[in-house]
Amino acid sequence: MSTYQTDPRVDSYINSLPDWQQDICRRVRELAHAADPGVVETIKRANRPYFTLDGNICALLGAKGHVNVFIYDPIAPDPEGIVNQGHGNLTARAIQIHQGDTLNERALLNLLRAVIANNRAGGWRKLQGKQ
């Protein structure tokens, strides 16, 4: 049983996916909430689950053959290289997780915490301007 506030629309989205994608999305959801107890989940763009705290943190998208975890911060450090899509994108990068892949949960948790820290400091756009 979760110890965080869930959004039934996010439940519906996740439950509509194939079992293996549901497993990945549920684990990413748990990690997003574990990154900070203030994380809020919602639906944006008609049906996509988003996790927010002082700005977007990440979003989920079940696609054919993989799950995309969009990370809404192009400057948060990724020392373990789990981001595998969107390098150089101006607003977001992604982690594509395919069936059978092992999710590096520690690295994702650290990445989500870095995004949250940047959000709390005014957001990556503000921080990028200070570099």
C-alpha positions in Angstrom: 0.0 0.0 0.0 1.4 3.4 -0.9 2.1 6.0 1.7 1.7 8.9 -0.8 -1.3 10.6 -2.4 -2.2 8.9 -5.7 -4.2 10.3 -8.6 -6.8 7.8 -9.8 -6.2 9.0 -13.4 -2.6 7.9 -13.1 -3.8 4.5 -11.8 -6.1 4.3 -14.9 -3.3 5.1 -17.3 -0.9 2.6 -15.7 -3.5 -0.1 -15.6 -4.2 0.3 -19.3 -0.6 -0.7 -20.2 0.8 -4.2 -20.7 1.9 -5.9 -17.5 5.6 -5.4 -17.9 5.0 -1.7 -18.6 2.8 -1.4 -15.6 5.6 -2.8 -13.4 8.1 -0.2 -14.7 5.6 2.7 -14.4 4.7 1.7 -10.8 8.3 1.5 -9.8 9.1 4.9 -11.4 6.1 6.3 -9.6 7.3 4.9 -6.3 10.8 6.4 -6.9 9.3 9.8 -7.8 7.5 9.9 -4.5 10.5 8.5 -2.6 12.6 11.4 -4.0 10.5 13.8 -1.9 7.3 13.5 0.1 6.0 16.7 -1.5 5.9 15.2 -5.1 2.4 15.5 -6.6 1.1 13.3 -9.5 -1.3 14.5 -12.1 -2.3 14.1 -15.7 -1.2 16.6 -18.3 -1.5 16.6 -22.1 -4.8 14.7 -22.0 -3.5 11.4 -20.5 0.1 11.5 -19.6 1.1 11.0 -15.9 3.3 13.8 -14.6 5.2 14.1 -11.3 5.7 17.7 -10.1 7.1 19.7 -7.3 7.8 23.4 -7.9 7.7 22.4 -11.6 7.7 19.3 -13.7 10.0 16.5 -12.6 9.2 13.6 -14.9 6.4 12.1 -17.0 5.6 8.6 -18.2 4.6 7.3 -21.6 4.0 3.7 -22.5 5.1 3.3 -26.1 5.3 0.3 -28.4 8.2 -1.8 -27.1 9.3 0.5 -24.3 8.4 3.0 -21.5 9.6 6.6 -21.8 10.5 8.4 -18.6 10.8 12.0 -19.6 13.1 14.0 -17.3 12.1 17.7 -17.3 15.5 19.1 -16.6 18.3 19.1 -19.2 21.1 20.1 -16.7 20.5 17.7 -13.7 23.6 15.5 -13.4 23.4 11.9 -14.7 26.7 10.5 -13.6 25.7 6.9 -14.2 24.4 7.6 -17.8 20.9 6.3 -17.4 19.5 9.0 -19.7 19.6 7.4 -23.1 17.5 9.7 -25.3 17.3 13.5 -25.9 20.8 14.5 -25.1 21.1 18.1 -26.2 17.3 18.6 -26.0 16.6 22.1 -24.7 13.9 21.1 -22.1 13.8 17.4 -21.4 15.7 14.2 -21.8 14.4 10.6 -21.6 15.1 7.2 -20.3 13.7 4.5 -22.6 13.2 1.2 -20.6 12.5 -1.9 -22.7 11.0 -5.1 -21.6 13.6 -7.1 -19.7 15.8 -4.1 -19.0 17.0 -3.6 -15.4 16.1 -0.1 -14.0 19.0 1.5 -12.2 16.8 2.6 -9.3 19.5 4.3 -7.3 20.6 6.4 -10.2 17.0 7.3 -11.2 16.3 8.3 -7.6 19.4 10.5 -7.5 18.4 12.1 -10.8 14.9 12.8 -9.6 16.3 14.4 -6.4 18.6 16.6 -8.5 15.6 17.8 -10.6 13.7 18.6 -7.5 16.6 20.5 -6.0 16.9 22.5 -9.2 13.1 23.2 -9.2 13.4 24.4 -5.6 16.2 26.7 -6.6 14.0 28.4 -9.2 14.2 25.8 -12.0 16.8 24.7 -14.5 16.2 27.7 -16.8 17.2 30.1 -14.0 20.1 28.0 -12.9 21.3 27.6 -16.5 21.4 31.4 -16.8 23.8 31.6 -13.8 26.4 29.2 -15.5 
